[in-house]
Amino acid sequence: MTVMETARTVRSVPAFPVERIRADFPILKLEIDGKPLVYLDNAASSQMPQQVIDRMVRYQTTQHANVNRGVHYLSETATSAYEEARGKVQRFINAREDREVIFTSGTTDAINLVMHGYGWKFIGAGDEIVLTTLEHHSNIVPWQMLAEAKGAKIRVAPINDAGELVLDDYEKLFNAHTKLVAMMHVSNALGTINPVKRMIAIAHSHGVPVLIDGAQAVPHMKVDVQDLDCDFYAFSGHKLCGPTGIGILYGKAALLERMSPFKGGGDMILSVTFEKTTYNTIPHKFEAGTPPIAAAIGLGAAVDYLSAIGMDAIAAHELELLGCATAQISRLRGVRIIGTAAKKASVLSFAVDGVHPHDVGTLLNQEGIAVRTGHHCAQPVMQRFHVPATSRASFAFYNSMAEVDALVAGIRTVQKVFA
């Protein structure tokens, strides 16, 4: 179902318990300059429910110790909770084994891990890396760094005027020199849902592995890495109702075993002498030093929370919000929606005629409405649409229809100020 089809069937789906869910999020009770907070910046970072906060406090107050190798009660308890969180993530994304789940500091760190661990080992002079126009800077810059150092080449799949990838042009990029595809599942700037399963299959037909940036997908839809058959999948905890400083790299075990570690230090080794170091098995080979233990446990609690609600129910509610917002904003004169793909998730970028996006954001803030303004770390997307920046409203499952109405009213207020 497209966004506009959803808009025509607004409020036709079974009631989503949004008010009960909102009660779990303490920050949603805030007021900004006397106005109730309308938080629509979820693509940058989601908010955290009390259940996740409580789990992290319980760890810090009753279970805190360093993990691995300790034989005392607290260390064993912390290690058990840390590894239990890994298992929760494995089941959440349907990885085949928990050793295929590596804790990182976030999506950016996960992508850089693949660049250093896989790219430096297997990509050389004359090789080619396929990206797309939609990519976040975090999935562009590391590959540019690698290409510059190795003498490799970046090739870019284009998008059409709706913000959708042109699959025929994507497939034409493959040749004997193609060694990796790195692409996002959902565009953070436009909300476009890429046909990643089909794109992975195309890459695999050429013997090329695929890294998926799933930062904007995992919080909003059910992701099954085995069904996708991706080789790597990266995402962040702070967009998933978890804490900052934690992320995930999923990788197929066979590939991870062939990769070199990115960072050196404690627990990524089995033995060290001054002559030689023997590396640990996966996933520990990629988790040097003291890991973000509390954050990992918090992420596990966030996965529990989202799983209890159900990702299908979350996706349906968010699509209804997006459809309603799209329908209303489309009717506003002087407002242009940037990115009109048939399949979108949770992101609505727009430009108001004669008003800089930063001014839009500032005036909306005076109404208590939090949106993101700027290029969204996706400057090639802005260049494609010939805009310096956009205003971006991004929805989560705890947003309500009343907040959609508040956004539309806020945009009208902006237009009146600049009339």
C-alpha positions as CSV (number, residue, x, y, z in Angstrom):
1,M,0.0,0.0,0.0
2,T,1.3,3.4,-0.9
3,V,1.4,6.4,1.4
4,M,-1.5,8.1,-0.5
5,E,-3.6,4.9,-0.4
6,T,-3.0,4.8,3.3
7,A,-4.2,8.4,3.6
8,R,-7.5,7.4,1.9
9,T,-8.1,4.7,4.5
10,V,-7.0,6.6,7.6
11,R,-8.5,5.4,10.8
12,S,-9.8,2.2,9.1
13,V,-7.3,-0.1,10.9
14,P,-7.9,-1.6,14.4
15,A,-7.2,0.9,17.1
16,F,-3.6,1.1,18.1
17,P,-3.2,1.7,21.9
18,V,-1.1,4.9,21.4
19,E,-2.2,6.6,24.6
20,R,-1.3,3.6,26.7
21,I,2.0,3.4,25.0
22,R,2.7,7.1,25.4
23,A,2.4,6.7,29.1
24,D,5.5,4.6,29.1
25,F,7.6,7.5,27.8
26,P,8.4,10.1,30.6
27,I,9.8,12.7,28.2
28,L,6.5,13.0,26.3
29,K,5.1,14.7,29.4
30,L,7.4,17.7,28.9
31,E,6.3,21.1,27.9
32,I,8.3,23.5,25.7
33,D,7.7,27.2,26.5
34,G,4.3,26.1,27.9
35,K,3.4,24.0,24.9
36,P,3.1,20.2,25.1
37,L,6.1,18.5,23.4
38,V,5.3,17.1,19.9
39,Y,8.4,15.0,19.2
40,L,8.8,14.4,15.5
41,D,12.5,13.9,15.3
42,N,12.6,10.2,15.6
43,A,14.8,9.6,12.6
44,A,17.6,11.3,14.5
45,S,16.9,9.6,17.8
46,S,13.8,7.9,19.3
47,Q,12.8,8.3,22.9
48,M,13.2,5.7,25.7
49,P,10.4,4.0,27.6
50,Q,10.5,3.7,31.3
51,Q,11.0,-0.1,31.0
52,V,14.3,0.4,29.3
53,I,15.4,3.1,31.8
54,D,14.5,0.8,34.7
55,R,16.5,-2.1,33.3
56,M,19.6,0.1,32.9
57,V,19.2,1.4,36.4
58,R,18.8,-2.1,37.7
59,Y,22.1,-3.1,36.0
60,Q,23.9,0.0,37.4
61,T,22.6,-0.4,40.9
62,T,22.6,-4.2,41.4
63,Q,24.7,-5.9,38.6
64,H,27.4,-3.6,37.5
65,A,30.9,-5.1,36.9
66,N,33.1,-5.7,33.9
67,V,32.2,-8.7,31.7
68,N,34.1,-11.8,30.8
69,R,36.9,-13.6,32.7
70,G,35.7,-12.5,36.1
71,V,34.7,-15.3,38.5
72,H,32.9,-13.3,41.1
73,Y,29.1,-12.9,41.3
74,L,28.8,-9.5,39.8
75,S,31.0,-10.2,36.8
76,E,29.2,-13.4,36.0
77,T,25.8,-11.7,36.4
78,A,26.9,-8.8,34.1
79,T,28.3,-11.2,31.5
80,S,25.2,-13.2,31.5
81,A,23.0,-10.1,31.0
82,Y,25.3,-8.8,28.3
83,E,25.2,-12.1,26.3
84,E,21.5,-12.4,26.9
85,A,21.1,-9.1,25.1
86,R,23.0,-10.4,22.2
87,G,20.6,-13.3,22.0
88,K,17.6,-11.0,22.1
89,V,19.0,-9.1,19.1
90,Q,19.7,-12.3,17.3
91,R,16.1,-13.4,17.6
92,F,14.8,-9.9,16.8
93,I,16.5,-9.8,13.4
94,N,16.4,-13.6,12.9
95,A,20.2,-14.1,12.6
96,R,21.2,-17.7,12.3
97,E,23.5,-17.6,15.3
98,D,24.2,-15.2,18.2
99,R,27.9,-15.1,17.2
100,E,26.8,-13.3,14.1
101,V,25.7,-10.3,16.2
102,I,28.5,-7.8,17.1
103,F,28.0,-5.0,19.5
104,T,29.3,-1.7,18.2
105,S,28.9,2.0,19.2
106,G,26.3,2.5,16.4
107,T,25.6,2.2,12.7
108,T,28.5,4.4,11.8
109,D,30.9,2.3,13.8
110,A,29.5,-0.9,12.3
111,I,30.0,0.4,8.8
112,N,33.5,1.4,9.6
113,L,34.1,-2.1,11.0
114,V,33.2,-3.6,7.7
115,M,35.2,-1.1,5.8
116,H,38.4,-1.8,7.8
117,G,37.8,-5.5,8.5
118,Y,36.5,-6.6,5.1
119,G,37.3,-3.7,2.7
120,W,40.9,-3.3,3.5
121,K,41.5,-7.1,3.1
122,F,39.4,-7.8,0.0
123,I,39.2,-4.6,-2.0
124,G,42.1,-3.3,-4.0
125,A,43.2,-1.1,-6.9
126,G,40.8,-1.0,-9.8
127,D,38.0,-2.6,-7.7
128,E,34.6,-1.0,-7.5
129,I,32.1,-0.3,-4.7
130,V,28.5,0.4,-5.5
131,L,26.6,2.9,-3.4
132,T,23.3,4.8,-4.0
133,T,22.4,8.4,-4.2
134,L,20.3,8.0,-1.1
135,E,23.1,7.2,1.3
136,H,23.8,8.8,4.6
137,H,27.3,10.3,4.8
138,S,28.2,7.5,7.2
139,N,27.8,5.0,4.3
140,I,29.7,7.2,1.8
141,V,32.7,8.6,3.6
142,P,34.2,5.3,4.8
143,W,34.1,3.9,1.3
144,Q,35.6,7.1,-0.1
145,M,38.4,6.8,2.4
146,L,39.0,3.2,1.4
147,A,38.8,3.9,-2.4
148,E,41.3,6.8,-2.1
149,A,43.7,4.6,-0.1
150,K,43.4,1.5,-2.3
151,G,42.9,3.0,-5.7
152,A,39.4,1.7,-5.9
153,K,36.4,3.4,-7.5
154,I,32.9,4.4,-6.2
155,R,29.9,3.9,-8.5
156,V,26.5,5.3,-7.6
157,A,23.0,4.1,-8.4
158,P,20.7,7.0,-9.3
159,I,17.2,7.8,-8.0
160,N,14.2,9.2,-9.9
161,D,12.1,12.3,-9.1
162,A,10.1,10.4,-6.5
163,G,13.2,9.5,-4.6
164,E,13.2,5.8,-5.7
165,L,16.2,3.9,-6.9
166,V,16.3,3.1,-10.6
167,L,16.8,-0.6,-10.5
168,D,17.8,-1.0,-14.2
169,D,20.5,1.5,-13.7
170,Y,21.6,-0.2,-10.5
171,E,22.0,-3.5,-12.2
172,K,24.0,-2.0,-15.0
173,L,26.7,-0.9,-12.5
174,F,27.9,-4.5,-12.0
175,N,30.9,-5.8,-13.8
176,A,33.9,-8.0,-13.1
177,H,35.5,-5.3,-10.9
178,T,32.5,-4.9,-8.5
179,K,33.5,-6.1,-5.0
180,L,30.9,-4.7,-2.6
181,V,27.5,-3.0,-2.5
182,A,26.7,-0.7,0.5
183,M,23.2,0.7,0.6
184,M,20.5,1.8,3.1
185,H,17.3,0.0,3.7
186,V,15.3,3.1,4.3
187,S,16.3,6.7,3.4
188,N,16.8,8.9,6.5
189,A,16.2,12.0,4.3
190,L,13.2,10.9,2.3
191,G,11.7,7.8,3.9
192,T,12.1,5.7,0.7
193,I,12.0,2.0,1.4
194,N,14.4,0.4,-1.0
195,P,13.7,-3.0,-2.6
196,V,16.7,-4.4,-0.8
197,K,15.8,-8.0,-1.1
198,R,15.7,-7.8,-4.9
199,M,18.9,-5.6,-4.9
200,I,20.7,-8.1,-2.8
201,A,19.7,-10.9,-5.1
202,I,21.0,-8.9,-8.1
203,A,24.3,-8.4,-6.3
204,H,24.6,-12.0,-5.4
205,S,23.9,-13.1,-8.9
206,H,27.2,-11.3,-9.7
207,G,29.0,-12.8,-6.7
208,V,29.1,-9.5,-4.8
209,P,28.4,-9.2,-1.0
210,V,26.0,-6.6,0.3
211,L,26.1,-4.3,3.4
212,I,22.8,-2.8,4.4
213,D,22.5,0.3,6.6
214,G,19.4,-0.5,8.5
215,A,19.4,2.4,10.9
216,Q,16.0,3.7,9.7
217,A,14.5,0.3,9.0
218,V,14.9,-1.8,12.1
219,P,12.8,0.6,14.3
220,H,9.9,0.7,11.9
221,M,9.4,-2.7,10.4
222,K,10.2,-6.4,10.9
223,V,13.7,-7.2,9.6
224,D,14.7,-10.8,8.8
225,V,18.3,-10.9,7.8
226,Q,18.1,-14.5,6.7
227,D,15.1,-13.8,4.5
228,L,16.9,-10.7,3.0
229,D,20.1,-12.8,2.6
230,C,22.2,-9.8,3.2
231,D,25.9,-10.3,4.1
232,F,26.1,-7.4,6.6
233,Y,23.4,-5.4,8.3
234,A,24.0,-2.4,10.6
235,F,21.8,-0.4,12.9
236,S,21.8,1.8,16.1
237,G,20.2,1.4,19.5
238,H,19.2,5.0,20.0
239,K,16.8,4.9,17.1
240,L,15.3,1.8,18.5
241,C,14.1,3.1,21.9
242,G,17.4,2.2,23.4
243,P,20.4,4.2,24.7
244,T,23.0,6.0,22.7
245,G,26.5,4.5,22.3
246,I,25.3,1.1,21.2
247,G,24.7,-0.5,17.8
248,I,24.8,-3.8,16.0
249,L,26.7,-5.2,13.1
250,Y,25.1,-8.5,11.8
251,G,27.4,-10.4,9.6
252,K,27.3,-13.9,8.1
253,A,29.6,-16.0,10.2
254,A,31.7,-17.2,7.2
255,L,32.5,-13.6,6.2
256,L,33.2,-12.5,9.8
257,E,35.6,-15.3,10.3
258,R,37.5,-14.2,7.2
259,M,37.7,-10.6,8.2
260,S,40.5,-8.9,10.1
261,P,39.7,-7.2,13.4
262,F,39.2,-3.4,13.3
263,K,40.4,-2.6,16.9
264,G,43.0,-4.3,19.0
265,G,42.8,-4.8,22.8
266,G,41.4,-6.8,25.6
267,D,39.0,-9.7,24.9
268,M,39.5,-9.8,21.2
269,I,42.5,-12.0,21.7
270,L,43.1,-15.6,22.8
271,S,46.8,-15.2,23.5
272,V,49.5,-12.5,23.2
273,T,53.2,-12.6,23.0
274,F,55.5,-9.9,21.6
275,E,56.1,-12.2,18.6
276,K,52.4,-13.0,17.8
277,T,48.8,-12.5,18.8
278,T,46.1,-15.1,18.3
279,Y,42.7,-13.5,17.8
280,N,39.5,-14.6,19.6
281,T,36.6,-16.3,17.9
282,I,33.6,-14.2,16.6
283,P,31.9,-12.1,17.8
284,H,34.6,-11.3,20.5
285,K,37.2,-10.8,17.8
286,F,35.5,-7.5,17.0
287,E,34.7,-6.3,20.5
288,A,38.0,-5.0,21.8
289,G,38.2,-3.5,25.3
290,T,35.4,-3.0,27.8
291,P,32.2,-3.0,25.8
292,P,29.1,-0.7,26.4
293,I,27.6,-3.1,28.9
294,A,24.8,-1.0,30.3
295,A,23.9,0.2,26.8
296,A,23.8,-3.4,25.4
297,I,21.6,-4.5,28.2
298,G,19.4,-1.4,27.6
299,L,19.2,-2.3,23.9
300,G,18.1,-5.8,24.9
301,A,15.3,-4.3,27.0
302,A,14.3,-2.1,24.1
303,V,14.0,-5.1,21.9
304,D,11.8,-6.8,24.5
305,Y,9.6,-3.7,24.6
306,L,9.1,-3.4,20.8
307,S,8.6,-7.2,20.4
308,A,5.8,-7.1,23.0
309,I,4.0,-4.4,21.0
310,G,4.8,-6.2,17.7
311,M,6.7,-4.8,14.7
312,D,3.8,-5.3,12.3
313,A,1.5,-3.3,14.6
314,I,4.1,-0.6,14.9
315,A,4.6,-0.4,11.1
316,A,0.8,-0.2,10.5
317,H,0.4,2.7,13.0
318,E,3.3,4.6,11.7
319,L,2.2,4.2,8.1
320,E,-1.2,5.5,9.1
321,L,0.4,8.6,10.7
322,L,2.6,9.1,7.6
323,G,-0.4,8.8,5.2
324,C,-2.5,11.3,7.2
325,A,0.4,13.8,7.4
326,T,1.1,13.4,3.7
327,A,-2.5,13.9,2.7
328,Q,-2.9,17.1,4.8
329,I,0.5,18.7,3.9
330,S,-0.1,17.9,0.2
331,R,-3.1,20.2,0.4
332,L,-1.1,23.1,1.8
333,R,-0.3,25.7,-0.9
334,G,3.3,26.7,-1.0
335,V,4.5,23.5,0.7
336,R,6.4,20.9,-1.3
337,I,7.0,17.4,-0.1
338,I,10.5,16.2,-1.0
339,G,10.4,12.4,-1.7
340,T,7.2,10.9,-2.9
341,A,8.1,7.2,-3.3
342,A,5.3,4.7,-3.4
343,K,6.8,2.9,-0.4
344,K,7.9,5.0,2.5
345,A,8.5,4.7,6.2
346,S,8.0,7.3,8.8
347,V,9.8,10.2,7.2
348,L,8.2,13.3,5.7
349,S,10.6,15.9,4.3
350,F,9.2,19.2,3.1
351,A,10.1,22.7,2.0
352,V,8.0,25.8,2.6
353,D,8.1,28.4,-0.2
354,G,10.1,31.5,0.8
355,V,11.1,30.1,4.2
356,H,14.5,28.7,5.1
357,P,14.2,25.2,6.8
358,H,16.0,26.5,9.9
359,D,13.3,29.2,10.3
360,V,10.6,26.6,9.9
361,G,12.2,24.5,12.6
362,T,12.6,27.5,14.9
363,L,9.0,28.6,14.6
364,L,7.7,25.1,15.0
365,N,9.8,24.8,18.1
366,Q,7.9,27.8,19.5
367,E,4.8,25.7,19.1
368,G,6.5,22.8,21.0
369,I,7.1,20.8,17.8
370,A,10.5,19.2,17.4
371,V,11.5,18.5,13.8
372,R,14.9,18.2,12.1
373,T,16.2,20.8,9.7
374,G,19.2,20.7,7.4
375,H,20.7,18.3,4.9
376,H,20.3,15.3,7.2
377,C,23.8,14.1,6.5
378,A,22.6,13.2,3.0
379,Q,23.9,16.1,0.9
380,P,23.8,14.1,-2.4
381,V,20.0,13.7,-1.9
382,M,19.7,17.5,-1.4
383,Q,21.7,18.1,-4.6
384,R,19.5,15.7,-6.5
385,F,16.4,17.7,-5.6
386,H,18.2,21.1,-5.9
387,V,17.5,22.1,-2.4
388,P,20.1,23.1,0.3
389,A,18.1,21.5,3.1
390,T,14.6,20.4,4.1
391,S,12.5,20.3,7.2
392,R,11.9,16.7,8.3
393,A,9.1,15.3,10.4
394,S,9.8,11.7,11.4
395,F,7.2,9.6,13.2
396,A,7.4,6.8,15.8
397,F,4.8,4.4,17.1
398,Y,4.2,6.7,20.2
399,N,3.1,9.6,18.0
400,S,-0.6,10.3,17.6
401,M,-3.0,11.7,15.1
402,A,-3.4,14.8,17.2
403,E,0.4,15.4,16.8
404,V,0.0,15.2,13.0
405,D,-2.7,17.8,13.2
406,A,-0.4,20.0,15.4
407,L,2.4,19.7,12.8
408,V,0.0,20.8,10.0
409,A,-1.3,23.7,12.1
410,G,2.3,24.7,12.9
411,I,3.3,24.8,9.3
412,R,0.3,27.1,8.6
413,T,1.5,29.3,11.4
414,V,5.0,29.5,9.8
415,Q,3.4,30.5,6.5
416,K,1.4,33.3,8.3
417,V,4.5,34.7,9.9
418,F,6.3,34.9,6.5
419,A,3.2,36.0,4.5
